[in-house]
Amino acid sequence: MSSNIVSPKKMGAIPSTHEGKEGLQRGLGNRHIQLIAIGGAIASGLFMGSGKTISVSGTSIILTYAIIGFFMFFIMRAMGELLLANLKHRSFSDFCTAYIGHWAGYFISWSYWMTWVVVAIADCIVIAGYLRFWFPDLPAWIPAFSVLGILLVLNLVAVKIFGEMEFWFALIKVVAIVILIAAGAVLVAISHISPTGVQASLAHVIEAGVIFPHGITGFFAGFQIAIFSFGGIELIGTTAAEAKEPHKTIPKAINSVPMRVLIFYVLSLICIISVSSWAGIEADKSPFVRLFVLAGIPAAAGIINLVVITSAMSAANSGVYATSRMLFGLASRGQAWKRFESLSSRSVPLVGLIFSAICMTIGLAILFVIPSVMGAFTILSTISAILYIFVWSMILVAYLIYRRQYPELHAQSNFKMPMGIFMTWASLAFLVFVTALLALEPDTRQALCIMPFWFLALTVLYRRRMRLGFKKKA
C-alpha cells in the first residue's frame, strides 16, 4: 500500500480551513455537479421508503414532502452562501469549524462520516431487497457485500470516475421518473383498469379516508422516512472543493431544489397514488415498481426495478465517496488519524476510503441479526435521519454566527440566502420539530434513544484529542 501513497507534503497539497493549497483535484465540471445534486435528491428513501410513508400517512405524504422540500431549500441556500463567501472553506465542516469552533468541525465531520457509512449500509441492503424481485431465494448478504466491493474498487480510481458514475446513475433515475410520470398521466387519462380492478384516477389522491387514514399521528409518522429521503441533498457541500467553477455550478444546483422536489417527489407520488390507489400500495415494497405491476406491464416493472437498484447504488456510491473526503478533512485539521490525510497517486484519500469500507462491511452484519430488509432499513434510515438533522442544524447555526460576526461578507455575497435570519430560525425550529416526531413510533423511538451515545462518544474522543493537542497549521 505504501508504494501507492503520496505524502501530502511532497505534493505540496494540504487543504484545510486555513490554507489555500490544493490537494483534492477540481475534477468535477458543471454537468457532474448538477447531476450529483439531483442524485442526492433521489435515493432509496423515495424509491423504497415511500411505500411505508404512504401506508402510514396516506396521500398527505405529498404535503409532507412539499413541506420538507421547502425548508431544505433554505438550508441549502444558507450552505451555498457560506461556501461561496470564502472558497478556502472546502466543505461545510470547514466553515462550521471557522464560525462555530473546532468542536463543531469535529462533531459535524464525524457525524457526517457516520451518516454516510449508515446510508451506504442501508442502500446495499436495499439492493438485496430489490434483487428479490427476480431472485426471491437469494440470501441478502451476497449482493450487499458484492455491491460494496464494486463501489470500493471504482472509488479507488479518481474523483472524475466518481463524477462520471454519479452523472450516469442520476441521469438514469431522472429519465425513469419522467417516464413514470408520463406513464401515470397516460393511465389516468385513459382511465386504465389494473388487473386488481383499480381504475386509475386523480380522485384516489383526495378520496374519503386516504388523506389522513391514521389521523394526525400517521401524518407526523411519515416525516421519518421522508426526511431521510432528502439525505444527500447537501452532498454538494462536500463536492465544493472539487468543483471547477463553484460560483456558477453551486448556485445553479441549489436553486434547482424546488423544481426537483416538485417533479421527483410531488408529481411522482401523485401518479403512483392515482394509478395504484392508497389501498394498493404495500409498505414493504417499492411503489414505483408496483405501479407498473398493477398497470399490467411486468416488463416495465422489471426495468423500473433495475432503475431503483441503480438508485441505491448511486446513494451507496455517494456514501463511499463522502466518507473518505470527511476523514481527509478531519486528518488535515488534526482531528483524526494522520494517515487519513494521505493521498494516492491519483489524489484519492486511499486510507480513509479503505477504513470507511471496512466499517461498512462490519455494519452489513446487521443482515445476520435482522433478516427483514425493511426492518433493517427502517432502523438504519432513522439513525441516518437523526445525523442528517444534526448536520443541517449545524449549517444553520454557522450561518447565524457568520451573519453576526462577518456582515461585510454577507454584504458582498452574490448568492444571499432569501430572508436569511428569519428563515434560518424557522428552519431550525422545523428540524427540532421533526426530531421530536421521531419519538412517536416505537421503531424510530429506539433509534432516537440510541443516538445520545454517539454524541457522548464524540465528546469523550474530542476531549481526548484536545488533551493531545490539535495539529497547528499556519
Secondary structure as GFF3:
##gff-version 3
##sequence-region A 1 474
A	DSSP	three_ten_helix	2	4	.	.	.	ID=ss1
A	DSSP	beta_strand	5	6	.	.	.	ID=ss2
A	DSSP	alpha_helix	8	11	.	.	.	ID=ss3
A	DSSP	alpha_helix	30	41	.	.	.	ID=ss4
A	DSSP	alpha_helix	44	47	.	.	.	ID=ss5
A	DSSP	alpha_helix	50	57	.	.	.	ID=ss6
A	DSSP	three_ten_helix	58	60	.	.	.	ID=ss7
A	DSSP	alpha_helix	61	85	.	.	.	ID=ss8
A	DSSP	alpha_helix	92	99	.	.	.	ID=ss9
A	DSSP	alpha_helix	102	131	.	.	.	ID=ss10
A	DSSP	alpha_helix	141	155	.	.	.	ID=ss11
A	DSSP	alpha_helix	159	189	.	.	.	ID=ss12
A	DSSP	three_ten_helix	202	205	.	.	.	ID=ss13
A	DSSP	alpha_helix	215	221	.	.	.	ID=ss14
A	DSSP	alpha_helix	223	229	.	.	.	ID=ss15
A	DSSP	three_ten_helix	233	235	.	.	.	ID=ss16
A	DSSP	alpha_helix	236	239	.	.	.	ID=ss17
A	DSSP	three_ten_helix	240	242	.	.	.	ID=ss18
A	DSSP	alpha_helix	246	255	.	.	.	ID=ss19
A	DSSP	alpha_helix	257	260	.	.	.	ID=ss20
A	DSSP	pi_helix	261	267	.	.	.	ID=ss21
A	DSSP	alpha_helix	268	276	.	.	.	ID=ss22
A	DSSP	three_ten_helix	278	280	.	.	.	ID=ss23
A	DSSP	alpha_helix	287	294	.	.	.	ID=ss24
A	DSSP	alpha_helix	298	332	.	.	.	ID=ss25
A	DSSP	three_ten_helix	338	341	.	.	.	ID=ss26
A	DSSP	beta_strand	343	344	.	.	.	ID=ss27
A	DSSP	alpha_helix	350	363	.	.	.	ID=ss28
A	DSSP	three_ten_helix	364	368	.	.	.	ID=ss29
A	DSSP	alpha_helix	373	405	.	.	.	ID=ss30
A	DSSP	alpha_helix	407	412	.	.	.	ID=ss31
A	DSSP	alpha_helix	420	437	.	.	.	ID=ss32
A	DSSP	alpha_helix	442	468	.	.	.	ID=ss33
###
